Amino acid sequence: MKIVLAEKVSPATLAVFQQEPGWQVVTHDQIKNGLATELADADALVVRSAVQVDAQLLESAPKLRIIGRAGVGVDNIDTPAATHRGIVVMNTPGANAVAVAELTLGLMVSMARSVPRANSTMHAGKWEKKSLQGSELRGKTLGIVGLGRIGLEVARRAASFGMNLIGYDPFIAPVVARENNVTLVPIDQIFKDSDYLTLHVGLTAQTEGMINATSLKIMKKGIRIINCARGELIVEEALAEAIKSGHVGGAALDVFHKEPLKDSPFFELDNVILSPHIAGSTDEAQEAIGIQLARQVSDYLKLGVVQNAVNLPSLTHEEYVEVAPYIEMAERLGHFLSHATAGNLESIQLTYSGRIASGKTDLIRNAAIAGIFSGSDGNENGATHANRINAAAVAAERGIRIQEDKKEFTTGGAGSVLKIVLHSSDGDTSASGTVLHGSSPRLLTHDGIDIEAPLNGTLVAIRNHDVPGVIGRIGTILGEHQVNIANFALGRAVANRQQRVPQGQALAVVQIDAPATTTANAALEALRKVEAIASVRLIELGKL
């Protein structure tokens, strides 16, 4: 593995990568010929906020598998371009939650007690005690927009001040809010009832400019606003006007539309506290962010565990351990079907049954799609190579519809089953699979025919008429060509079953020891000449 640390990181962060045997770690001061050159053979890139990772830079990184952002925002990373190339983009939300929460409370206290003005007048030799009478936080209503890790840390600390807590976050369970003494209310009620309003949401189309002339008008007169999240959440000119008019009692801003801040309507306002994006800038937070990111990147490169990804649902280590065998099985099952349909692929239907249906299935879905595309795509014809990160996006790009169904109950002996149906212009083909013994991917059905075969190694899928002598001929031909049989699975069409093949046909899936060599290919050609055999497919799935 080659890891490029494009910006300065802490010694502890560097140590996490350096302890991995055989890993080449390039630090920012070792990049001599430009970042693009260094990324030509890199597996991972770690950045903070300065380096711009755009589509052009990614073109110079054909092997790149992951981009790690030390921090929350990923504005400096072209995430769609990374996803298109199958690159995971990770950040580190929550590692600086305590630091941001502490500054948020500090800014609230500073506004309530006019600490900046008290400090500046004292340094000017003035004693203005009478004009500096403040107010307490106790009994005031704090509106928290966004109840993620930071928002909840703010709530816990504000509760100790005796504040009344109301919050807005459509993506938090009510029980979590209740446990943290926060009453969930609509966003308009947050604006109307808050004495203090603090923002802790990411930047989206819905949140951009959420503090604007309209929302400011419905706020309680004298409200004080704190923003340690994203500058774009606030329409700065509208807030400045509301402060000048006296409708807003004050503001404390750590983030801005354009940074560094060189010109601002807030410069002339004494009741606005400004800080240069320092909410997460503590020694402890920066150390925690770096170590967390290094571990996330390492876990992905070594184990495939996806944590805090912005372009793919994340899994905890425990969740990944449980789902990993099904991810592997899904890709192999998809590969098994990749050449089973002759027409143009129009849609893919995936049905999850049993235990896997109740969990996160995005990686299973993407692995299945990547397996399906493995027999047809390639960079030589300009197609985007599909992998477990970008497979769904590649399918959409190609106009292939994806349908997913979940059934938490399943019949038969398998606890979890994945079924894939490929709909094409020439008809449908399907297969289902499961995982046995915790790590063994198995084929259960193919086009409605029950069959139990390993999804491992080199397989020969044979369609034949259900007549005597075919199995013997298959064995004889393979033996004559010195091809050893590792496993031989059989199944046949049954009446009154919904299936593609008609009654009177059978299926054999033969696992052989030989890969696709000249000898094996000669054996396959001999099998195709047998009158009772309708089709022969060779599928290379690789060893587990």
N, C-alpha and C positions, 0 to 999 in steps of 0.2 A: 504494500500500500504506500502511496505517496500522498502526504497531507501538506497543503500549502496554507500557511497562516499569513494572510495578506496584510494583517494589521497587528499591532503590538498586543500581546496577551500576557497574563501574569505567569510567573515561573511555575506555579502550581498547575495551571492549565497546560503549559508545555510539557510538564512532567507526565501527565496522563497519557499523552501521545507517545512520549519517548520510552515509556515502559513496555510498549508493545514490541516484541522482537521482530526484526525484519522490516519495520516501518521506517520510511524516509520522511523526515519532518523538515520542511523548508520554512524558516521564519521570515518575517517581513524584511529584515535587514540583510537577508541572504539572497533576495531577489535582485539579480544584477542586470538581466536582459529583458526586463519587462514582465508583467504578470501573465500576459498572453503566452509568452514562450514557456514560462514555468508550468502553465496549466496543460501543456500539450500531452503530458503523460500522467496527470494528477488524478487521483481517485476522489479527493475531498478538498473543499475550499472553505476556509473559515474567515469571516469578515466581521467588522463592527458596522459603523455607519458611513465611513469615508469612502470606501471602495465601491464603485458603481459596477454591478454585475449585470451587464446588459446582454442582449441577444448576440451582439458582435463578439463580445468576450467569450460567450459560451460556445461560439463556433470554433474557437481555438482550443476547446477542452473536450475532445471526443470521448475520453474515458471517464469523465467526471460523473460521479454517482450521487454526491450529496453536497449541498451548500449549507453551512452552519452560520447563522447570524447571532452574534453575542449581543443579545438584547431582544426587544419585543418587535419593534417596527421592521418591516422588510421592504421599505420604499426604495431602497438602493438595489434591490434585486428584481430582475424581470421574471417574476414567478411564472406567468404563462409560458414564456420561452423555456424556462427550466423544466416545467411540466411536460411541454411538447417533446423535449429531449430525454424525458424519463429520469430527471434529476430530482431527488427529494430536497425540499427547502425546509430547514428547521430553524426555529428560534428558541428563546429561553424565557417564556412568560413566567412570571411569578418569582424568579430568582431574586429580583430586586423589590419584591412586594413590600417588605418591611421598610426599606429605605424610602420608597415613594409615600407610603402611608404616614411615616413619621414626619416627612416634610409637609405633607398635606395638613396634618394637625398643627405643625409649627406655624404654617402660614395662617391658619385660622386664628390661632392665639395672637399672632403678630397683628392681624387686622383688628381683632377685638380689643387689643390693648394699645394700638398705635405704636408698636415697638419701633418701626423704622423712623418715624418722626421724632419719637422720644430720643432715639440714639443720635440723629442728626442735629437736633437742637442742643443736646448736651455737648456734642463736639464743637458746636459753635459758641459755647460758653453761656447758653441760655437755660434758665430754670422755669419751664412752662408747665408746672405741675397741674394747675387748674384747668388748662385747656386739653389735658391729656387723659381726662377721666374716660375710662373704657366701659366695657360690658363683659359679662360672664358668658361662657359657652353653656353653662348649666341651664337646662330648661329650654334651650333653643332647639329648633327643628333643623336637622341636617338632612338634606336630600342628596342621596347617592345615586348617580346615574352610572350603572355598570357594577354588578356584584360578582366580578371575578375574584381572583386571588387578592388583588390590590384593594378593590372595593370592600371586600370582607375584612381585610386587615384594618382599613380605615374605620369600619363599623365597630370592630372590637375595641379600638382605642377611643373612639368618640363616645361609646357607651360608658366608659370609665369617667368621662367628664359630665355625665348626667344629661346627655343630649337625647332628644327624641329622634329616632331614626326612621326615615322613610326611604324606600328605594325603588328603582325601576330597572328591570332586566328581564326580558322575555325568555331568556335561556337559563334561568336558575329555578331549581325546584323550590316550591314554597316552604318545604320543611327546612331547607338550608337557611333561608331568610329568617324563619322563625327562631331557629337555633341561635342566630346572631342578633336577635332583638330588632330585626328590620321588618317594618310593615311594607309589603309590596303594594304599590299604587300606580295608576296610570301616569304617563309622563306629564300630562297637563297638570295633574294634582301636585306632582313634584315641583313644578314651576310656581304654582299658586301658593303652596304652603311652606316652602323652605325659607328659613332665615339665612342659612348657608347652603350653597349648592356646590358639590364637587363632582368632577367628571372623571370617569375611569372606564371608558370604552375605546375600542379601536376605531380606526377610520374606515367607514364604509359609505356607500351611496346614501344610506339612511341616516347616518350620524353626521355627515359633513354639513357644517353650518347649522347645527341643531340649536345653537344659541344665536338667535338672529333678532331682527327688529320685532317680528311677530311674537316669538316666545318671550322676549324681554318685556313686552307690554303686559303680559298676564302674570308676571312675577310680582311677588310681594314688594312693596316699596321698602327700600333699604337693604335688600338682599345682598349678600356678599358671595362672590363666585370664585372658585378655585379651579384651576386647570393645570394638572400635572400629567395629562394624557397626550393629546395631540392638538397642535395649534389650529388645525383646520376645523375643529369642532365648533369654533367660535367665529362669527363674522365680526372681525375686530373693529371696524368702523362703527357698527351698530352698538357694540358694547361700550365703546368710547363715548358715543353720544348719550347713552343711557346713564353713564357715570357723570358726565358733565351736567345733565339735567337734574341729577340728584335722585333719580328713580332707583338706580343701583348704588348701594352704599359703598362699595369698594370691590376690588378684585385682586387676586394673587395669581400671576401667570408665570409658568415655568417653560411653556412651549409656545411656538409662534408659527405663522404661515411660512415666513422666510427666516432661516437661521444661517449665520448669526444675525441678530437684530441690529440693523443700522439706522432705520427710520421707522418711527411708530407713533400713532396717535396717543399712545399711553405715556410717552416721555414727559408730557406737560402735566400729568395728573398725579397729584400728591397721594391720593388714596388708592393707588395701584402699586402693588409690590411686584417687581420684575426680577426674575432670576434666570440665568443662562442655561436652561435645560439640565439642571443638576439633580433632579428628583432621585434618580437611580445611582447617582455618583457618590457612593460611599466605598471605603476600602473593602468592607465586608461584602457589599452587593456585587462589586466588580469581580471579586475573587469567586463568589458563589456562581455568578453568571458564567465565567470562563470554565470553571470545573464542570458545571452542569452540561455546558455545550460540548466540551471535550468527551464527556462520558456518553452523551447522546450520539455523537458522531462515531465514536468507537463501537458502541453497541450496534449501530446500524451496519457498519462495515464488517464486523465480525459475525453478528448474529442475525442481521436483517430486521432488528427491532426498530419500529418507527415510533418515535416519541416527539411530541410538539411539532409535528409537521404542519405547514400552512397549506400544502397542496395535496394532503392525503390524511384521512382520519388516523389519529395516533392510537397506539396500543401500549398498555403497560407491559412490563416484562412478563408478568403472569398471564396476561391475556394473549401475548404473542406465543408463549410456550404452548398454550392450549390450541391455538388456531394454526400454528405453523405447519403441522402435518397435513392439514386440509388445504393450505395454500399450495404446498408441493403437489398434493394429489390433484388439485384443480388444474394446475398447469399441465400436468401429465395427461389428464383426461381431455383437456382441450387439444393438446397435441395429438392425442389418439384420433380425435375427430377431424383434425385439420385437413386431411385429404379425403374425407369420407363423402363429401358432397361435390358434385361436378359443376353445379350451376353457380351463378353469382350470389354471394352471401348477402341477404337482405336484413336479417335480424337474428339476434341471439337471445334465447330464453334460458334463464338460470333459475332453478328451483332448489332452495335449501330446505332440508327436512331434518327434524330432530334437534339436537343440542346446538348445532351451529346456527340454526335459524334465529336463536335468541341472542346471538352475539353480533359483533361487528364483522361484516362480510365483505367490505370494500376490497381488501387485499385478496380475498378468495376470488371475487369477481374479476379483478384485474389480472390475476394469475391465469384464470381460465381463458380470458380473452387473449392474453399474451400467448398462451399455448395454441389457441386456435389460429392466430396469425403467424405462428412460427413456421408454418409450412408454406406461407405465401408472401411474406413481406421481406424487404431487404433494401439496403441503401443503394444497391446497384441500379435500381429502377426508380430512384427518387423517393421511395416510400419511407415513411418514418418507422423506425424499428420500434415495435411495441414491447414494453416490459411491464413489470408489476406496478410501476408508478403511473405511466401515461396511457395504459391500454384502453381505458374507457374514453379518454380524449381522442385517441387514435381512431377508435371505432366511430365516434361522432364525426370526426373529420372525414371519414370514408362514407358517411351516410348510412351506417349500420345501426339499427335500433337495438337497444339493450332493454330487456324486460326481466325483472327480478321478482320472484315470489318466495314467500317464506311460510313454511308449515312446521310448527313446533312439535308435531307428533309424526312419527314414522312407523311403518310396519316392517316386519321382518327382524332379523337379528342385529342389523347395523344400527348403532345409536345415532349416527349422523350420515346423511346421504346428500350428495350434490348431483343434480341431473342437468345436463346441457342439451338443449335442442337447437340445431342450426336450421333456420328457414332460408331456403334459397329458391331461385327461379326454377330449379329442377325438382323441387320437393324438399322434404325434411329428413334429417338424420339426427339421431340422439344417442346419448350414452349416459350412464350414471355410475358413480363411484363412491367409495368410502375409504376409511382408514382402519385397518385391523392391527391389533397388538400394539397400538400407540404410534406406530411409525411406518406401517406397510400399506402403501396405496394400492387399492384393488378396484378392478373393473367389475361392476355388478350386472349391468345390462348394456346391450347395444342394439338399437332399433327394435326394442321390445323383446329381444331374446335374452333370457336369463343365462348369465355365464359368469363364472368367478375366476378372474385371471389377474396376475400381478401387473401393475403399471410400472414396469421396471425393466431396464435393459433393452434388448432387441426383440421386438415382437413381429410375428407374421399373422395378419388377420386374413382369414380365408372364408369366403362365402361359397357354399357348395349345395348341391341338391342332396336331400336327405335320403340317400340310397346306400345299400351295402357296399363295402369295399373302399370308401373314400378315405377313411382314417388310415387304413393300411397303406394305401398308395402314398399319402402324405408322409408317413413314417419312412417308407421305403425310399422315396425320392430324396428326402433329406439325408438319410443314411448313405445313399449312393454318392452324394456330394460331400460327404464327410462333415455334415452340419449336425452338431449334437443338440438334442432337445432337452431343455432345462425344465420346461413345464408345458403341459398340453391340456387346454381347457376346451370343453365342448358345450354347445347349447343348440337348441333347435326351436323353430317357430311352433307355437302352440295355438290351437284353434281358439277363437273368441278372444283374442288378445289384440289390443290396438298396437299395431306395429307396421313398420315400413315393408318388411319382407313377407311374402306370402307363405302360407302353410306349405310344408314340403321342402323348405329350405333350412339350412343349418349354418352354424357359425363355429369356426375353430380359431382360437387365439393361441398361437404356439410361441413360447419364449425359447429363443435359441441362444447358444453361447457365442456364435460367430457374429461379428458386426457386419455391416454392408460391404463385404469383400467380393472379389470376383467369383469366388466359389459359391458364396451365398446367393449372389445375383443369378448365377447359373441354375441353382436349385429352384429359385423363384420362377424363372422362365419355364423350367420343366413342369412345375406345378400348374402354371397357367395353361399348359397344353392338355391337361387332364380334362376330359369331356364333362365330367360331373362338377368341375370347379368353375364357379362363375366369376370370381375375382380374387386377387391376391394383393395385399398391401403390406409393405415393409414399414414399420414404425420404429424409429430410433429414439428411445426415451432416456437413455443414459442410465448409469448406475446411481443408486441412492448413496 
